[in-house]
Amino acid sequence: MSESSPNRKIIHIDMDAFYASVEQMDNPSLRGKPVAVGGSENRGVVAAASYEARKFGVRSAISGVMAKKNCPDIIFVSPRFDRYKEISTKIHKIFREYTDLVEPLSLDEAYLDVTQNKKGNPSASLLAEEIRLRIFKEVGLTASAGISVNKFVAKIASDYNKPNGQKTVNPEEVITFLEELPIRKFYGVGKVTTEKMYQLGIFTGVELKSKSLEFLEKHFGKAGGFYYNVVRGIHNSEVKSDRITKSVAAEHTFDINLSSEIFMIEQLENIANTLERRLKKHNISGKTVTLKIKYSDFTQQTRSKTLPYFIADKGLILETVKELLYQERMKNSVRLLGISLNNLNTEVKKAVVVQLKFSF
């Protein structure tokens, strides 16, 4: 490990098929069956799939039509986000009994820095085991965990023994672990980047590590520096207990495709109302308004405008969205519209924390 990369004890907890597992827990008739949360056999997009459904290639973000094609016996369930949030709150309460350094990534996953923890336990692996057992006993769901010296490695490790398992990558194992790792499993390397790396002869971490910083920056821009560091075990990002909200959004998928801007404006008013409620609930405003359009052929387009002042009012949001909507003609009928607000007033200065190295 590089001296510039401090050894922390980081746990990444990831709930197993969270939304679908909650539905199966609350409705015993769904247990052992292929379940998709969200979508339908005619419309919509799958938000989550049970492990029974995943065996058939059903994954989040695929269309309900494709899910039905892959798994004819799939059971579609409407999402209940209030219920998921209720369960998530219970899980995060358990986390905070171990450390205050908890960084939620979503309702179903979080980083925990247990370098110094409330239990006084020096073993991050044993703490992860205990946390997972408590979640199962007190909530009724299983979770998987990755444990290592930084967030990057812990995130990757949590996916290794899913579901209901954990993997520890000790400090002395990090470099070997990353060198042997298929490049497609590097967190932050998506499908497009994976294909580009393959074309450059990069298939595993060891091949990525053989490339110079100049080479990676030439082919991947700023991300090249990130790849250069993480494959060497260098990832200094701290667990941020007060994670900064970078975007607030609301969107809606329609039962019938919309082909007229008049009908779209009506729907955008409703979406702007929802967005305003979310902004005001957290006292957030922003400068950049983005209109998201998904067409009937599933192609997607975004149009953005940055204002010289912060807004949170639905009227001002809608006024900007209308301008973006009429910016150019629709190329097809529309199945989804969304509005997001970025460039928010949530930026705060972060204190610099110096972590000492401890035995793992």
Summary of the structure (lengths in Angstrom):
residues: 360
radius of gyration: 22.2
end to end distance: 13.0
largest distance: 63.6
contacts: 1116
relative contact order: 0.12
helix: 38%
strand: 22%
